Amino acid sequence: MAELILCGRGGQGIVFLTRQIGQVLSAKGLNVVSSETHGMAVRGGSINSHLRIGGFFSPLIRAGHADFLISLDATETDNNKHYLKPGGLIVENSTLAEEPGIKRIDAAGLARELGRVQLENVVLLGYAATLEGFPVTVEQIRGQLSKEPREQVRSLNLRALQAGVDAAA
Amino acid sequence: MTQQNNPDVRFLMGNEAIGRGIVEAGCTVAAAYPGTPSSEVLESLVRWKKELNHPIYVEWSVNEKVAFEVAYGASLGGVRAAAAMKMVGLNVASDPFLSAAYLGIRGGLVVVVADDPGPHSSQTEQDSRFFAWFAKVPVLDPGTPAEALEMTLRAFELSEKYQVPVLLRPCLRVCHARQNVSLNTPRPAAYVGPFKKDWTRWAAIPKYRLKLHGELNEKLARIEREEPAASPVLLNEGAGNSIALVTSGSVSSHVRDIVASDERLQGIDVYKVDLPFPANRDALQKIVDEHERTLVVEETYPVLELQIKDRRKVTGRLSGDVPSQGELLPELVEEIVLRVCGKEPVLREAPVVKPRRPSLCPGCPHRPAFYTMRQVFDQAVYTGDIGCYTLGINMGAVDTCLCMGASIGMAGGMSRAPFTEGQTRVVATIGDSTFYHAGVPALVNAVHTRARFVLVIMDNNITAMTGGQPTPAQDFLADGSPGVAVDMERLVRGCGVDFLEIADPYDAEGMKQILEKARSYAFDDDKGVAVVITRRPCVRAPKVELPSDRFEIGEACDLCMSCLRDLECPAFHYVKSEKRMEIDADLCAGCGFCVQVCPSQAIKAKGA
């Protein structure tokens, strides 16, 4: 059982991350349920995804129950902090220094170094996947991203994933 | 639900699961009009069609009424058919929908109608189960994506068994939820044989409609009595408690998790109804009679609750214990259940919610169009419509938003009302897809009645808000097969419009001149409706090449904030600590409009 909130701005690729994690866990035979934001709310607005692993029916996490808060935009972290359970971990795309309970990585900066800021979501996922208790491993995500048929997209995603993993080391 | 190493398990969105169900059911024709949260049903059908090399015909219809009629026609032709739409789309399709319930069907007919409690992306929170009741159509209410697939198959069976259309009503929390879902092999296309002429049914005059109404009532009575799905099913072990909870649909999933996770609630009997109309009223009453208290938790109207005859021991919306508006989020459901059970509520930290408002994308052609409209028409009343461009609200260029196509109809009426000083004009805006959907009859009406207003059709060559579906202006169909492009200019001219000009919204001066001509025609010369089409593709459309130009703000900037206030471009930021404006190169789409309209001419190309 694990519950994750992923948050950020519309267009940052939160749905993509949720789908990758869910697909890996579904293929493993686990029960996974998630919820996404579409439509009006995605035009640059605040968005979040809920992802629950275990015997759940509802796709929504109750306030105070999430194990992880994965935040692609530091200004959205506050809007989603209430979902975190006591002792839950925030993983944030930010240039600030780490503090207790918050792991930070400059995913946007690393993605720009790879030539595309749009890769920041995959960089952040690579970093998060190295953390203890995170529900998917780097290897599993790598396997999932390797299934992308378009060569250029696949290679960029794999490089972004590795950049996140290396940043954690 | 857990399937070890089964290659046919996918992590599917509820709408994709419904699309899969439509294919697995041997359906032959599917039609839809996009609308959040329903759009992915037909989008996924296109993918299933390609993946399985399945022969199903799929179309984005011009509107929901036509989508329903296409599906209904296919059903009378003997094949299984589906129509998909959002709940306000069912309002548009309501005329044929209500009538089809009387006439009945031949091949199984399933209407997927996605509800949006919240509402997150809609004009209303209407409950389509209530609409089904009004239309006398049975309705299935799935609670999860996996259940949505299974109920889609059941809906076709039910439809053919009782010869009625069946409504499948997923809420947003099913449509846009994802879950591990097991897939099955599609059955071959179902066919009940060719259309048999019988005008007393398929073209019934009022005398026969009375007979058909009686037949429909008999069908509903049989479903209520005989279908197991119409009766509440006990979900948890340990019956014989004093409190019952009756639920249905997506909110049933919250209920199940909450009851399972709180030891204090283990004693409640939780019942779920898959087919909330026509629900088995005797079975519902029996639950109420056998418990000291029955709590009904359903979304969004009291459909099950109203079908309980004696409600003296019932707690729900009608007793005022469940809010009559807003989504039933898990926290709220938990609070209601705990209160009814006399338990202490959970104390929580209030969330700090400062959500960003949605806004037109950087580079969106609607932004410069609205900007220039404000320059030319100033304090006019702006009737707006449904789409991305509703966000013209942020720029003071949308004053009304009622429903699809209403900008034109309302402009006709408003232009006949007296105006206060400064508000002497009406300017209507509508997107290309919405114009084809419901704008055309309204424009015919406006021209015919000599209404005086300017209509700006914002043509970005796509149905952008719902994810980029094609419009009738394209020469291809939903699955990429060839179609006939319906030319917008010819259509506008065909509505009787004499003043028609095409403007490029990225060209500030060119667009201004065209709008000024339109203003003279409609208002100064009082010649009737002037139509301006602003044409530029959506920046999010596939295959649209964006300019690589990037811009920066020079010394001349006097911090007038016009770029934030009037242009409202998300790429601009005010750096408070340094008291300067900045353009975020990651967000900028390179349209260059800001360079043309910056009052102090402070914006220049990078490196220039």
Interface residues (C-beta under 8 A of the other chain):
Chain A: R9 G10 G11 T18 R19 G22 Q23 L25 S26 A27 G29 L30 N31 V32 V33 S34 S35 E36 T37 H38 G39 M40 A41 V42 R43 G44 G45 S46 G55 F56 F57 S58 P59 L60 I61 R62 A63 G64 T75 D78 N79 N80 K81 H82 A108 R112 V117
Chain B: M1 T2 Q3 Q4 N5 N6 V9 R10 F11 M13 T36 P37 H120 S121 G143 T144 P145 R173 H176 A177 R178 Q179 N180 S250 S252 S253 H254 R256 D257 I258 A260 L329 P330 E331 E334 V346 R348 E349 A350 P351 V352 V353 K354 P355 R356 R357 P358 S359 L360 C361 C388 T390 L391 M465 T466 G467 P570 D586
